[in-house]
Amino acid sequence: MPPESTAEDEQKAMERERVILREAGTITARTALLWSAVGIAVLIAVIHAMRASLVSADELFHGGGLHWDHALMPSVLFGLLGAAFGALLGWRMTSSSGLTGVLAWRIGAMAIAFFVLAGGVTSLFIFSGTVPVTLWLSLFAMTLAALGTMSIFTTWAA
């Protein structure tokens, strides 16, 4: 017959679970920070390389005409970049610590917010005049795509 668990045993088990969860959260946050830094470096390179495309798309966006849909192509490209970043981030976070659920999603969402904020601040320095509206739309599309694919790994795959 197994020994009966006491309130003290249950308290110790709960404390162990808290310590394990805290450690998994720390590992997940460290992984998210590392991959955010890598993503920011790639994002800065992409924004710098697409300067001319973003400016011409902005002219199409404001000029109207028959080809207004071409102004959305940078947003599609940034959306694909965001989807790839979100999937990479979610995969690395969950595989490094095994943490899934709301806590992992919150850590990933903060990393994505940091990623997009760095892209927005960088764009203020890359563009000499005003920042094109299409870049802000592209960063928004990138955020939605990154959150969606990161959610697949952190919450839906749990």
C-alpha positions in Angstrom: 0.0 0.0 0.0 1.5 3.4 -1.0 2.1 5.9 1.7 -0.4 8.7 2.0 0.7 12.1 0.9 0.7 14.8 3.5 0.1 18.5 3.1 3.9 18.9 3.5 4.6 16.6 0.6 2.0 18.5 -1.6 3.6 21.8 -0.6 7.1 20.5 -1.7 5.7 19.2 -5.0 4.1 22.6 -5.7 7.4 24.4 -4.9 9.3 22.0 -7.3 6.8 22.8 -10.0 7.2 26.5 -9.5 11.0 26.2 -9.7 10.7 24.1 -12.9 8.3 26.6 -14.5 10.5 29.5 -13.5 13.6 27.8 -15.0 11.8 26.9 -18.2 10.6 30.6 -18.5 14.1 31.8 -18.1 15.4 29.5 -20.8 12.6 30.5 -23.1 13.3 34.2 -22.5 17.0 33.7 -23.2 16.3 31.9 -26.4 13.7 34.5 -27.5 16.2 37.3 -26.9 19.0 35.5 -28.8 16.8 34.9 -31.9 15.3 38.4 -31.7 18.8 39.8 -32.0 19.4 37.6 -35.1 16.0 38.6 -36.5 16.7 42.3 -36.0 20.0 42.1 -37.9 18.2 40.5 -40.8 15.4 43.0 -40.6 17.8 45.9 -40.7 19.5 44.5 -43.8 16.1 43.9 -45.5 14.8 47.4 -44.8 18.1 48.9 -46.1 18.0 46.7 -49.2 14.4 47.6 -49.9 14.7 51.3 -49.5 14.0 52.1 -53.1 11.2 49.6 -53.4 9.5 51.0 -50.3 9.7 54.6 -51.6 8.4 53.7 -55.1 5.6 51.7 -53.5 4.7 54.7 -51.4 4.5 56.8 -54.5 2.1 54.3 -56.1 0.1 54.2 -52.8 -0.3 58.0 -52.7 -0.5 58.5 -56.4 -3.4 56.1 -56.9 -3.9 55.1 -60.5 -4.4 51.7 -62.0 -1.5 50.0 -60.2 -2.4 50.7 -56.5 -2.1 46.9 -55.8 1.6 46.9 -56.6 2.1 49.2 -53.6 1.1 46.3 -51.3 3.9 44.0 -52.5 6.4 45.2 -49.9 3.8 44.3 -47.3 3.6 40.8 -48.7 7.3 40.4 -48.6 7.5 41.7 -45.0 4.6 39.4 -44.1 6.6 36.4 -45.4 9.6 37.6 -43.4 7.4 37.9 -40.3 5.9 34.5 -40.8 9.4 32.9 -41.1 10.7 34.8 -38.0 7.6 33.8 -35.9 7.9 30.2 -36.9 11.6 30.1 -36.2 11.1 31.9 -32.8 8.2 29.6 -31.7 10.1 26.5 -32.8 13.3 27.5 -31.0 11.5 28.6 -27.8 9.5 25.4 -27.4 12.3 23.1 -28.4 14.9 24.7 -26.1 12.8 24.6 -22.9 9.7 22.5 -23.7 7.6 25.4 -22.4 4.3 25.9 -24.2 1.1 27.7 -23.4 0.3 31.2 -22.3 3.7 31.9 -20.7 5.6 30.9 -23.8 3.2 32.9 -26.0 3.7 36.0 -23.8 7.5 35.7 -24.0 7.3 35.2 -27.8 5.0 38.2 -28.2 7.4 40.4 -26.3 10.2 39.2 -28.5 8.2 40.0 -31.6 7.3 43.4 -30.2 11.0 44.1 -29.6 11.8 42.9 -33.1 9.2 45.2 -34.8 10.0 48.2 -32.6 13.7 47.8 -33.5 12.7 47.8 -37.2 10.6 50.9 -36.7 13.3 52.8 -34.9 15.9 51.7 -37.5 13.7 53.0 -40.3 13.8 56.4 -38.8 17.6 56.5 -39.4 17.6 54.7 -42.8 15.2 57.1 -44.5 16.5 60.6 -44.8 13.0 62.2 -45.1 9.7 60.9 -43.9 9.3 57.1 -43.5 7.1 55.7 -46.2 3.6 54.7 -45.1 4.1 51.4 -46.9 6.9 50.6 -44.5 4.5 51.1 -41.5 1.9 48.9 -43.2 4.6 46.3 -44.0 5.7 46.3 -40.3 2.1 45.8 -39.3 1.7 42.8 -41.7 5.0 41.4 -40.4 3.8 41.6 -36.8 0.5 39.8 -37.6 2.3 37.1 -39.5 4.9 36.6 -36.9 2.4 36.4 -34.1 0.3 33.9 -36.1 3.1 31.5 -36.8 4.7 31.8 -33.4 1.2 30.9 -31.9 1.2 27.6 -33.8 4.2 26.5 -31.9 3.5 28.0 -28.5 -0.2 27.4 -28.0 -1.8 25.3 -30.7 0.9 22.6 -30.8 0.8 22.3 -27.0 
